[in-house]
Amino acid sequence: MLLTTTLGENVVSKATADTLGAVTGVVVDAKVRTIAALQLGKGRKAKVVGWSDVSGVGSAAVVVERDEAVREPSDDEHRYVGGDVSVIGGLVLSDRGNAHGKIVDVEYDEVSGALVSIRTASLTVPAAALRSIGAFAWVVAAGDNEPA
C-alpha cells in the first residue's frame, strides 16, 4: 500500500464504530524499517495510534481495536508529530553523500506496517537500504553504480 493513499483516511474504532480522527502522518522506526505509529491531527493537539493497535488498513478507513488506542505521542514520536522529521517531502541521501531527491511516497505492507520501498521522483529505493532517519534526511545505502 502507498502511504499517500492512507494519508487522510479516517481512523475508526472496531469497538464503537466511531471515527477517532484522520491519518495526517506516520512515525517510522528506521531500525526495523516499519511504521511504528499513525499520526492523527497536527500541532500540539496531534495524537498517535501505535501500529500494534491497527487491525486493518483498507481503501475506506484504518480500523483500530479500541478508542483508547489513540494516545499522546512519546518523546521519540514527537520528532515526527512536531514536524522535525519529514516523511513525504523528506530528503533521501545516500551514505556516500549524494542526494536522490525528496520522498514522494512510501510503500508499506498494510498488515505488518513493514516498509517496502521509498520513492522519489526519479528513484525507488528498497526499504532494506534504509540506514537512518533524521531531521535533515533519510540516509540509504548507496547503489552499486553510484559514484563515490
ABEGO torsion letter per residue (X at the ends): XBAAAABGBBBBBAAAGBBAEBBABBBBBAAAGBBABBBBEBEAABBBBBAAABABBBAABBBBABAAABBBBBAAAAAAAAGABBBBGBBBBBAAGBBAEBBABBBBBAAAGBBABBBBAABBBBAAABABBBAABBBBBBBAABBX
